[in-house]
Amino acid sequence: MLIPGKLLHHIVLGLLVIASALPIHLYAQQKSTTPNIVYILADDMGYGDLQCLNKDSKIQTPNMNRLAKEGVYFTDAHSNSAVCTPTRYGILTGRYAFRTRLKKGVLNGFSNSLIEPGRITVADFLKENGYQTACIGKWHLGLDWARINPGHPIRELKNEEKITVDFNDNVNYDAVVKGGPADHGFDYSYIIPASLDMAPYCYIRNGKVVQNPTAITEGKSENDGRGSMRRPGKMSPDFDFQQVLPNFVNESVAFINKQPASKAKKPFFLYLPLPSPHTPWVPTEEFKNATKIGNYGDYVAETDFMIGKVMEALEKNGLAANTIVIVTSDNGSDWKTSDIEQSGHHANYIFKGRKADIYEAGHRIPFVARWPSTIPKGIVSKQTMCTTDFFATVAAILNKSLPANVAEDSFNMLNAFKGKQSSIPIRESIIHHSLGGYFAIRKGKWKLTTALGSGGFTEPRTVQESADQPAGTLYDLDKDPGEKVNVYDKNPEIVKQLTMLLDRIQQQGYSKPRP
């Protein structure tokens, strides 16, 4: 039956009126089923800092609490290393960083790029699949700086050497900086080279230093106050340590604000590695005394607020419903026993040790994710997961196969994100790695370390072995999550099995099942 023209006009007009009344986020959801992805990586934030994970936390974290309430949080998530550079490598490549040249420690602001030329990153993969990609924040994966005199190395300050304005480091700050985000899949980047306590202190936008580091900072030490430490070095004249966190978040908000008006209409991937709450603990004046536990607590509170600004930008632009927001940390908190005693705050919850350690506090991390159109609210997952798993999970979200020899240690966690509970572990095992190069392997409830000591910051870093001591540690984390009772000598068969499994995964070059 034909509809009279006048009636058809009124029907169409009515539908347009109804459509205009719909929430804007529904339009965003209807335009594309391919989600935007925002990956927020805090720096040295502990599992116990978040109220949603630790009811006794001394820090208010309303925005991260909200993300957990509206999505999923993991109780058994781990960084692939207990320190930052290797974890960042694992996130972007889906590969354990001990497979690279970096066998222990971290890079500094002048180190060469750690990501090998030609290695496909998650940013490369997403870009190939139609995404606009951006990296805004702390890079700390090495850069290939141009040199004033190519025949000479970059000169770094020696221990106890005083920095002066005329210090010549042999870096050509006017040249394009290679080996950074642009060479590893990112369309846009605005970064600092490394941690907020490492020179050179300058911003780099799309491979160009924004303002040459012609000034200096003499640095600070722990003698200047807990959490004050930063190394001496060259600095841009307008570099303000307190403003680095707000600058990166404001830049991220500006990037998000451009998306609805973009002619490209591409989904986007925003990798936002924050500089906080890593040392130096430099909350802005607005957040001074926001908590009762000093600068660290205040910096975590500001970090939570900044995460809230990103969430708000997504909501204002109608992008929240079909955007995956992930918030996690690169390792545990650098929170000492003396800090706990002074503040009553357990930044690493019930877990032993601190950042850099092979103990659980070194690598057990907060991990929350929200995707309103897909992830049910209030999901708690007990699946053991690793930061390397991001790559395979993204591929599953896009229903795309990964190329061969890519993301060798990445497992698909999408079912866990969606709350599909299973008693069968997605991962057979997970390998942990400390600052000092110590290894541990986790399978089910068992965690085996191959040496004694923390392998990190907590004393004793190493333990002198004797004939009556075990060669390593074995913990039943179901019964003993605080790693208090070493049952190594009582379970020789478990020790043998896990030792062989660790050796196999190290030698074969991958841990995920091959197709």
N, C-alpha and C positions, 0 to 999 in steps of 0.2 A: 504494500500500500504506500503510495506517495504521500509525503507530508507536505501540506501547503507551505508555501514560502514564508509567510508571515509567522506561522507556528514554528517552523524550523528555526527562524531567526531568534524567537524567544527561547527556544530550547538551548540553542548554542550560547546565547547570552547568559542564560541561567547557569549552564555548566561552567562558563568562565568565571561567574561570580563565586560559585562554590569553590572552584579551583583556587581563586585568589585568597580565599579564607583559610586554605590549608596551611599548616605550619611550613615554613620555608624548608626545614630539614627534610620533609617528605619529598620535596622536589629533588633535592640532592640525592636522596636514596633512589628515586625513580630514574634519574638520568643515567646512572651507571651502577652496575653491581660490583665493579672493580673498586675495592676500598682504597682510600688514602691511608698512609701509614706514617705515624709519628712515633719515633723511637727516642725516648728521653733517657739518657744515661747519666745518673748522678755519679759523683766522684767521691769514693770513700764513705758512702752512706750505709749504715749498718741495718741489719734485719730488725733489730730492736728499737730503731728510731721511729718506726711507723706505729702509730697507735692501733691500726687494724691488725698488726702482727704481734704487738706487745702492749697489752692493756695497761701495763705499768710504765709506759714510756713517759718521760718528763717533758716531751715536746708535742705541741699541738700540730697535727698534720691533717687538717680537714680535707684538703684536696686529694691527697693520696688515699685517704679513707674513703672518700666518695668514689674514686675510681674502682677501688676494691669492692665496694658495695654494689656498684653498677656493672661489674664485670667479674673477673676471676683473679684470684691470687694463689700463688704457689707457696707451699710450706717447705718444699725441698728443692729450691732452685739454687744453682751454683754458677759462679763465674768460672771460666776455664783456667783462670790463674788467680792467685791471691794478690796480684798487683796489676797496674792499669794498662801498660802498653800491650802485653800479651792478650789481655782480655779484649781490648779493642780490635786487635787483629782477628781474634776468634769470632767476634760479632760480625765483622764485615766479610770474612772469608768462609766461615763455617768450618774452620780448621784449627786444630790445636796449635798454639804458637810454639810449643817446644819442637815442632817439626821444622822451624825456621832456624836462622843463624842465632836467634836469641834464646840461649839455653838457660839463662837466669838473668835476674835484674830487669831494668827498664831502660828505654832510650832517654836521651835528653833533647834539648831544643835544637841541637846541631847535628844529631845523628842522621845518617842516611835512611831513606825510606825502607821500612821493613816489608811492606807488601811487594812481592816479587813482580817485576814487569810481566804482563801477560796473564797474571792470575785474575780470574773472574771474581769480582766481589758481588755482594748482594745489590749494591747500587748499579753495577754493570748489568746485572740480570734484570732488575726492575726497569732500567732505562731501555733495554732491549725489548721489554714487554710494554712499552708505551708510557712509562712514568716520567714525570719531571722530578729530578732528584736534587736535594740540597743538603749540605753539611754546614751546620752553624754551631761553633763551640770549640772545645778543646780537642785538638787533633792527636797529638802525642803518638804518632805512628812513623815518625821520621820524615824528613824533607831533604831534597837534594839541592842545597843552597849553591848558587853560583859563587865563584871565588874571584876576588880581585886579581890575585896571582894564581892562575890555574896550576902552576907547578908546585905550589905549597899547600899544605893542609890547613883546614880551619883551626885557628888557635883558640883554645879554651882556657879559662882561668885555672891556674894551678891551686892546689890547697894552700890556704892562708895568703894567697896573692891578693893585693888590693886592686880594686877596679878604679880606673881613671878615665876621664873623658876622652883622652887620646888613645885608649886601648885599641889596638888593631887586631881584629879577629879574622881578617882576610875574607870577610863575607861581602859580596856585592849586593847590597840591599835594594839597588835600583833595578836589578835584573828579575826576570820571571822566576818564581820559586817552583821547581819541578818536584815530582814525587808525591805531591799532595792530593787533595780530593779530586781535582780535575783529571788527574791521571788514573783515578781509580773509580770512575763511574759517576761523579757528581757534576751536574750542570752548573750549580752555583755553590760558592763556599765563602764563608766568613769565619776565620779561625784564629786561635793563638797556637803557636807551634807545639807547646807541650803543657805541662802542669803550670799552675799559677805561681809556683815557687821556682820555676826554671827559666833562665834567660834563653833567647832574647825576648824581652817583654814588648811585644808589638802585635798588631792585628794584621792579618793577611786576607785580602779580598780577591777571590778569583786569581790566585797566584801572584798578586802584587802586594808588597808591603804598603800599608795605608799611610804610615808616617815613619820615616826612617828612625831607628833607635840611636839618636845622637845624644841622648841624656844617659845617665847611669843611676843605678840604685846600689848602695853599699850592702844591701841585704839585711836580714835580721836572723837571729838565732832563737832557740828556745829560751835562752837567758832573758830575752825581751818579753817573755810571757808565753804560756802554753798555747801552741797553735800559731805562733807568730812567724815561724821559720819561712824564709825565702832566700834563695841564693843571690849573691851579688851578680851584676851583669849589666849589659846595655839595655836601654829602655827608650821607647818613644816618649817625647816630651809630654804628651797629653795622656799617657797611660796611667789610669787610676785603678788600683787593685780592687777597690770597693765597687767599682762600676762595671766590672767585666761581666758578672752574672746578669745584671739588668740589661746591659748592652746586647748580650746574646739572645735574651728572651724578647727584647723589643724588636730585634732583627727578625726573629722567628715569627712574631706576631705580624710584622709587616709582610713577611713572605706569605703567611696564611691569608691575610687580608686581600692579597692580589689574586688569589685563586678563583673566586667566583667570577671575576671580570676577565679572566684570562681567555684569550681567543683560542688558545691551544686546546682547552677543555680536557687536559690530561689529568689523570690521577697523580698524586704527588707522594713522594717519600721524603720526609724531613727527618734527618738524623741529627739529634740535638744533644751532644755530649757536654753536659754542664761542667763548669770548673769547681763546683761546690758539692759537698762541704769539705773538700780537700784543703789542706793548709796552703797559704795562710788563711786562717779563719777571719774573714773580713766582711761581716754583715754590714749593710748600709745603716746609716743613722736611724732610719725608720724602724729597723729591726733590733737595734741594740736594746738589751734587756727584755726581749720578747719572751724569753724563758728565764728560768731561775738557775740554769746550769752553765752560764757563760757564753762565750763567743761561738763555741761549737753548736750548742743548742739553738742559738739565735740564727746561725747560718743555715742549719737544717730547716728552721721555721721559714726563713726567707726562700729557701729552695722550694719548699712546698707551695708558698705563695706564688712563686714564678711559674710553677707547673699549673697552678690555677689560672694564670693569665693565658697560657697556651690553650687550656680547655675552654676558657671564655671566648677566645678568638674563633675557635672552631664552631662554637655554638652561635655566635653572632653572625657568622658567615654561612650558616645552614649546612655545615660540613660534619657535624658531630656524629650523626646517625650512621654514616658510612665511613667513618675513620677509625682505624685501629690505633689506640694510644697505648703504648707500652712504657712503663716506668720501672727501671731497675737500677742496679749499681755495678760498678766495675769490680768491686771486691768489698770485703768487710770494712768496718770503721777502724780508724787508727785510734782506738780508745784503750788507754792503759788501765791497769788495775788501780793505780792511784786516782785516775779520773773517776772510776766507779765509786771508789771510797769517798771521794770529795763531793760528788754530785748525787749519788744514789741512782744514777741513770745507767742502764745496761744497754749501751748502743748496739752490742752484738747479741743481745737477748741472753739465752742460757748457754751460748756456745763458747767453747774454750779458745783463748788466744785473741788475736787481733789481725788487722790487715797485714799482709805479707806472709802470714804463717800457713803451714800445711794443715794446722788445726781447723776445725769447722768455721770458726769466726773469720778466718782468712778469706774464705770463698763462699760461705753460705750467705745468700743475698736476698733482699726483697725483690719480688717480681710480681707486678700487677698489670693487668691488661683490660681494656674496655673496647668493645665494638658493638654498640647498641643494636644494630640491625641483625647481629648474628650470635654474639655471646650472651647467654642468659645472665640475669643478675644474680649476684651473691654466690658465685661458684668458688669452691675451695678445692684445689687439686693437690693431691699428695704424690703425684708423679714426680720422680727424680728427673730434673731437667738441667740443661747447661746453656750458657749464653751462646755457644756455637749453634744451638738448635734454631736460631732465628731464620737462617737461610733456607733450610728445608721446609720450615713451616710456611714461609712466604711462598715458596714454590707450590706447596699444597693449596694455599689460599687461591692462587691463580690457576690451579689445576694444570700446571706446567711441569714437564720433566726437567730435571737438572742435567746439564751436560756432563759427560764423563770427566772424572778426575777433578770434580768441583765439590766444595763443601764436604770434604771427606769425613768430618766428624760431626755432622749435623743430622739431627733426627726430627722427623715431622711431629710436632706437638699440637696439631690443630684439633684433634679429638679432645685432648686435655683442655685446651682453650674453651671448647664448646661445652665442657662439663660432662663429657661421656666417660663416666667412671669405669675403670677396669682394674682388676686385680693383677693383670698381666702388665709388667713394666714395658714402657715404650723403648727405653734404653736397657740394653743388657748390662751396661756398666758406664761409669764416667771416670775420667782421669783428672786428678787435681795436681796443681803445680805451684810451688812456693817461690818467693823472691830469690832464695838461695839455690833453686834448682831441685828441691826435694820433690819426690813423687808420692802420690797416694792413689789408690784405685778403690772405687766404691762399686759394689754389686749387691743389690738388695739391702739387707740390714748390715752387711759387713763392710768395714773400711780398713784397708791395709795400707800402712806407710812402710817404705823400704829403708828408713833410717830413723834414728832417735833424735829428738829435739824439735824445735819449731820450724827450722829452716827459714825463719823470717825475722820479725822484730822482737818477739817474745823470748826472754831468756829462760832456759839456755837455748841458744840457737842450735847448738849441736851438743851431743852427749858423748863423752868418751866411753867407748864400749869396753867391756871386760868380759871374761869368760862366763860369768854368771848372769849376764844381761842378754835379753833378746836382741835380735838383729834389727827389729823394727817394732811396729805396733799393730795390733788388731783390735778393733772396737766393734761391739754389737750396738749400733746406733739406735735400734729399737728400744733396748733396755738402758743404754748409756749414751744419750745424745751429748752429754757434756764431756765425753772422752776421759773418764776418770779411771777406768779399770782396763788395763791392757791384758787381753786374753790371748796374746800371740803364742805363748808356749803351750797353752792348753788346746790349741786347735791347729796342729801341724798340717792336716789335710787341707783345711781352708786356706792357710797361708800358702801352701804349694799351688793350689788351684789359682788363687788370685795373682800370685807372682808370675805364673805362666801366662795368664791372661794379659797382665800388664806388659810383659815382654813381647807378646804377640802383637798387641795393638801398636806398641812403639815401633816394632820392626817392620810391620806390613804397610805402614803409612796411611791407614784409615781405620775407623772403628765402626762406621755404619755398614749394614749388610750391602753387598754388591748385588745389582740386578741379575 
